[in-house]
Amino acid sequence: MTLKDPICAIATPLGKGAIGVVRLSGEGALEVASRVWRGKDPRKLKGGRFTLGEVVDPETGEVLDQALLLVFRAPRSYTGEDACEFHTHGSMAVLRRVLEALVKAGARLAGPGEFTFRAYMNGKLDLAQAEAVLALVEAEGDLARRQALRSLEGSFSRKIAALEDRLLSLLAHIQALLDYPEEGVEPLEARRGIGEVLEEVEALLAQARSSRLAQRGARLALIGAPNAGKSSLLNALLGYERALVSPIPGTTRDYLEAPLELFGIPLVAVDTAGIRDTLDPLERAGVERALRIAEEADLVLYVADRSAPRPSLPPLPPRTLKVATKADLPPLWEDAEFIPVSSVTGEGLGQLKEAIREAFLGRGGGEYLLSERQIEALHQARERLLEAKNLPEDLMGLALEEALKALASLRGRKEVSEEVVARVFQNFCVGK
């Protein structure tokens, strides 16, 4: 096995579909393709061109499928190598036979993420962009998609490169301070520069929570007294009727879940049983479960009916938004901590959604989708920068060099171990 031999894999999800794609890349890939292709010779085609033909078994000549062949010429391909894609009909029977034909013709099966690994090794992507490829493939919400695409396009890498350049300038400044003290280089200027880089690193780290939410989603629990309007509010947030609504208190005795996407964040909204003292054992079990769900939720909406006597508040988790429902009816109480909402007219619903967005994402909204590895590296850079800021000038440079290494590892520059690279690619699917 080498990093140049031709590799092949099915690139589309397993199952039935109108179209399936088999990828082939590496040194001699077009020669391999010519052995299974009946039509225009792939070796003579220009890059970026489709041609119609047939995929055949190289040993028997059996026609496996009618297909389109798309050729890429190095270095203008995803991997940076000569490559091609067979766009066939999407049945697994066809795709498996095409894959077998390519192996017979001299290719080998690709390992997980090997196409992207070659792109990284050939300088088509840096390590941060490679992680963005996986994040984009796995994105379940629109926020994750937008953030991953931004990183894939190089925005995050350029941000890190700019921070690296500033640290290199600071190192040069400190060296001048030590070597030429008579020149009057100002030590405070170096410390101020370190503080500025530290602020930017901390701003990136502040996006860690939004990254985790964008990737994993979150749970939003609605709790409150019986008949407070929880089910109506859930339906209003969803935009359709998911929960049964009744004026009879205690109708909801168990929890009800519904998928919801707000501002690109995949959420599971949970409507719970009304919280009150009750002798009914079934309802009491529902109340206990509601409180447990609230404790485990990423965000809680405490719902109270503004048109009824004000209920006493139960102990609430720290991440709680207070909502006063039935704002279309005359109020019996007012409280600035509560967001007034009407599930009937939609009044206040936009304000509530914005409050939910800010509770999850903060005011910035999250620009980048950070992996756990990237968060770890940023934490290391932050610790070294804090250390450098408080060290004497003769030791400051050593801490800055360690901070620079941590930042450089984000893009895969300088000292990045094989273990780190393997960690990045271990979760990729075969064919990507």
Secondary structure as GFF3:
##gff-version 3
##sequence-region A 1 432
A	DSSP	beta_strand	7	10	.	.	.	ID=ss1
A	DSSP	beta_strand	19	25	.	.	.	ID=ss2
A	DSSP	alpha_helix	29	36	.	.	.	ID=ss3
A	DSSP	beta_strand	37	38	.	.	.	ID=ss4
A	DSSP	three_ten_helix	42	44	.	.	.	ID=ss5
A	DSSP	beta_strand	49	56	.	.	.	ID=ss6
A	DSSP	beta_strand	63	72	.	.	.	ID=ss7
A	DSSP	beta_strand	83	89	.	.	.	ID=ss8
A	DSSP	alpha_helix	92	104	.	.	.	ID=ss9
A	DSSP	beta_strand	108	109	.	.	.	ID=ss10
A	DSSP	alpha_helix	114	121	.	.	.	ID=ss11
A	DSSP	alpha_helix	127	138	.	.	.	ID=ss12
A	DSSP	alpha_helix	142	152	.	.	.	ID=ss13
A	DSSP	alpha_helix	155	179	.	.	.	ID=ss14
A	DSSP	three_ten_helix	181	183	.	.	.	ID=ss15
A	DSSP	alpha_helix	187	205	.	.	.	ID=ss16
A	DSSP	alpha_helix	208	216	.	.	.	ID=ss17
A	DSSP	beta_strand	218	224	.	.	.	ID=ss18
A	DSSP	alpha_helix	230	238	.	.	.	ID=ss19
A	DSSP	beta_strand	256	262	.	.	.	ID=ss20
A	DSSP	beta_strand	265	271	.	.	.	ID=ss21
A	DSSP	alpha_helix	281	296	.	.	.	ID=ss22
A	DSSP	beta_strand	299	305	.	.	.	ID=ss23
A	DSSP	beta_strand	320	325	.	.	.	ID=ss24
A	DSSP	beta_strand	338	340	.	.	.	ID=ss25
A	DSSP	alpha_helix	349	361	.	.	.	ID=ss26
A	DSSP	alpha_helix	372	390	.	.	.	ID=ss27
A	DSSP	alpha_helix	393	411	.	.	.	ID=ss28
A	DSSP	alpha_helix	418	425	.	.	.	ID=ss29
###
